[in-house]
C-alpha cells in the first residue's frame, strides 16, 4: 500500500452522474427540469477504490456493471428516496447492496442523497472477510446481494462511513503506512458488518463460552503488534464469525472487538510516548504509526481514556 489519492468533482449536469461508479455503463434520465447539483469523491488505495457523493436530483438510472471487481454500496442519508427496481424495495440507510459483473444498475433517486461505494477484488474481499468469507461460496454473492442488519447496527455503520468520507473530503495530511491501512480496514469492515449481520443470517452460538472466546482473543492479540491487527485477523486466527466475536465481547467487556482493538492501540501509543525523547518524537508521528488516521478523534479518545493530552504524556518523561 503506497498512499491515498483523492479526487473531487462538482456535479452540475446529468452527464456528470456517469462518474458515480466506475465500471458501470449507465444512462440517467432526469425526471424534472432541475439540473443535478452536488459533489462526487473518488479515493483510491492499492486495494480499495472508494466512491462517495452528495447530490440533489430526481433521476431514473439504468445500466450494467462491467468491472470484475466486487462493489459494496450503502445509502447514508435518511431523507432521500432510493428505490431499487432490482430488489423492488426502498433502500434504507445502512443497507448494503453488492454488485458484481453483469449486475443491473436499476434505480430511481429523488432528493438530496448521500452514499458511498467501495470496489475491491474478490481476493481482497476474501482476505478482509476472514473466517466469515471462507464460509461463503460464490453463490452467496450471486444470490444474496442485498443485506439489511438491524436498525442499531445500520445506524452505527452509517456514522462510521460518514466520518471516513468527511475525513477524505477534508484531509490535508497525507496518509501512508499503518494509518492508511487502518482507515482502509475500518471502511471495509463497516460494509462487511452490514453483510455479515444481515437479519436473515443464522443466530449462531459457539461451543466456547463468551469468556473463553475473549481470553483466547486476548492471548492471541498479546503476541502481536496491536497496530497491525484487524477484525479479519481475529476471525481467521481463531476460526470465529463476526457475530460470535461481537457477542462474546459485548457480553463480557461491554465493548465490541473493534473498540477493544482501538483501546489496545491507544495504550500502545501511551507506552511509546512515555518512553520517547520529546526532542526526537512527535505525537502526530506516533499516532499515525499506530494506525490513527483521524488525529482529532485520536486526541479526544486519548484524553478521555487517560485524563491527559498525549503531549503531556510525552513530556512527562523529562519532567
N, C-alpha and C positions, 0 to 999 in steps of 0.2 A: 504494500500500500504506500503510495507516494504522498499525494496531497489532495485536498478538496478543491474542486473547481466549481464556481458558481456563476451562472449567467441569468440575468433578469431581463424580461421583455414586457413592454407595455401592450395591452390589448385595446385596440381601437376600431377593429372591424371584424366581420365574421371570418375573414381569411386567417386572422391571427390565431384563431382557436384550433387550427390544424396542428399547432405546436403543443397542444395539451399533453399528448402522449406520443413519444417516438415509437416507430414500429407499427403504427396503426394507420391504415389508409381509410380516412373518414371524410364524410361530407356532412356539412351542417346547414340547416335551413332556418333562417330567422323567422320567428312566429309573431313578431311585432315590428314596428318601424324603428325602434330604438337600437342604435349601434351598441354591440357589446363593449364593456369598458372594465378594465382591471389590470392585473399583472400576472405573468407566468414566471415561475422559477424552475431552473434546471440545474441540478447539482450532481456531480459525478465523483466517484472514487474509483479505485481499480476494480472493485467488486460490485458496487451498487450504483444504479442511476436513480435519482430522486426527481420526481416531477411534482410540483405543487403550484397552486394558484388560487386567486380570489378574483372573481369577476361577476358582473351583473349582466344577465341576458335571459331571453326566453327563446330556446332553440330546440330543434329536433336533430339529433345526430345519429347517423348510421355508418357502419364501416366494418372492417375486419382486421384482426391482429395478424401481422406478418412476421413478427420477431420470433426467434427460437427461445427467447428468454421467458421467464415466468414473471408476470406483473401482478402485484397485490395493490388494490386500491381502497381508499376509505374517504367517505364524506366527513367533513369536520364541523360543519355548522348545523344548527338546529332549525333554521328558518327557511332555507330554500327548499324547493321541491325537486327531488331527483327520482324520476320514475324509470325503472328498468323494464323494457319490453322483453328482455331475455328471460327474466325471472317472473315478470308480471306482478311486481310489487314495488312499493315505495322503499327507497334506500334510506336507512336511518343513520344518524351519526354513530360512528364506531363499527358499523357493519364492515366486513372485509369481503371483497369480491376478487376472485382470482381470474386472470386472463392468460390464456396460452395460445400458441399459434393456431389460427383457424377460427378462433372465437369471434363472435359477433359483438361489436360495439353498438349498442342499440338502446338509446335512452332519450328522455326529454328532461331538460334542466330549466327551471324557472326561478328567478330571483337572484339574490346575492349568495353565490355558492363559494365555499372554501373546501379544498380537497387536497389529498396527497396520494401519490403512487410511488411504489418502489419497483424497480425492474432488476432482476438478478438471474444468474444462470441456474439451471437445475442442480448442478453440482454444489454451488454455493448455498442454495436453499437446503440441500440435504445436510451440508455441514452445519449450518446455523440451526436447523431443526433438531439436531441431536437425536436422542432416543425416540422422540415423537416422530420425526421424519422417517426413521428406519422402520417404524411400524406401518407406514403408509405406502401403498403401491401407486403406480401410475394412474390407476383408475380412480383413486381418491381425488386427484386434481381434475380428471376428466369428467367426473360425475358430480362432485360436490364443490361447486365453485363459488358459493355464496354462504357466508358464515355469520352467525349472529350470536354473540355472547350475551350474558345478562346485562341489564342496564348499568349496574355499578361498574363492571369491567369495561364496558364500552365507553363510559364517561372518562375513566382513567386513561384509556388508550388515546382518546381524542386529546386530552390535556397533554399527554406525553408528546404526541406528534406535533401538536401546535407549538410547543416550546421549542422543539427542534427546528421546525420550519421558520419560526420567528428568528431564531439564532442564525440560521443560514442566510436569511434576508438582510441581517444587520451585521454579520460577522466582519470584524476588522482585523482580527488576529488569525493568521493562517494556522490551520490545524494539520498536524502530522503525527506520526508515531502512535502512542497509546491513546492520546486524546481523540484522534480521528477514529481509531479502531473502536473506542468505546461509544462514540456518537453513532457510528455505523451500526454497532451491535444493538444499542438502545432503540434505534429506529426500526431495525429489522425485527427485534423482539416484540415491539408493540404490535406489528402486523401479525406475527406468528401467534401471539397470545389470543388475538381475535379469532384465529383459525382453530387453535387447539382447545379453546374454551367455548366452542360452539355449543349452544344449548341442546343440540341434538346428539352431542357426543356422549360416550359412556360415563356413568357415575362410578368410576372405579375406586376400589380400596386396595391398598398394597398389603402384602403379608407382614411387612415390617410395621411396627408402631411408629407414630409420628416422632416420638422421642428418639427412637433408633435411627430413623432417617436423618434427622438433624445432626445427631452425633456423627454418623458416617460422613455426612457432607462436611462438617467442621473438621474432621480428621483429614479428609482429602484436601480441603482448602488450606489447612495449615502447612501443607507440604509444597504449596505453590506461591508464586508471586501474586498478590491479590489484584494488582492492576492488569494482569493478563487473563483473569478468569471471567467467563461469560456463563449465562444460564445454560446455554447449549453444552458447555463443558461439564457442568454438574449432571445434566441429564444423561449425557453419553457415558461419563465415567462410572456412574452408579446405576445405570440402566433404569432411570426413573422418568416418568412422564412429567410434563409441566404441571398438570393437575395435582398429581401426588406430591410433588415438591412444594407447590403453593400451599396445599392443605397442611402439610407437616409443619411448615414454618409459621403459618398464621395460628395454628393450634397451640404451638409451644412457645414461640417467641413474640407473637403478636405483630410481626412484620413479615413481608414476603421475602423470598430469596433474593430478589433484585436489590431491595433495600438493605438486606443483610450484607451483600457484597459491597454496596456503597459505604456502609459503616466500616467494613474492614479496610477499604481503601482510605477513608478519612483517618482511621487510626494509623495506617502505614505512613500517611503524609505527616501526621503529628510526630511519629517516631523519627522520620527523616529530617524534619525541621529542627527537632530538639538536638539532633546530633550533627548539624551542619554549621559551617562557618558563615555568618551573615555577610562577610565580605566576599564570599565566593558563591553564594547561593541566593536565589530569589524564590519568593513564594509562588510566583506565576510558573516558573520552570518546574518546580517540584510538583505543583498541582497538575500541570499538563503531562508530566512524566507518569503520573499515577492515573491518568485517564479522565481527568476532569476537564471537559471541553467547554462548560459554561461557568466561567470564573466567578461571576456574580452569585450564582446559586451555590457554588462551592464555598465561597466566603461565608454566606449566611448559614449553610449547613454546619460548617466547621465551628462557627461561633456559638450556634445553638447547642451543639453537642459537647463542646469543651469549655464554654464560658469565656473564651478569649479569642482575639483575632489570630489568624495564622502568623502574622508578622510578629505578634507578641511572643508566640512560642519560639520563633526563630531567634529572636534577640534575647530570650531568657538564657541562652547558652553562655553568653558573655556577661550576664548581669552580675 
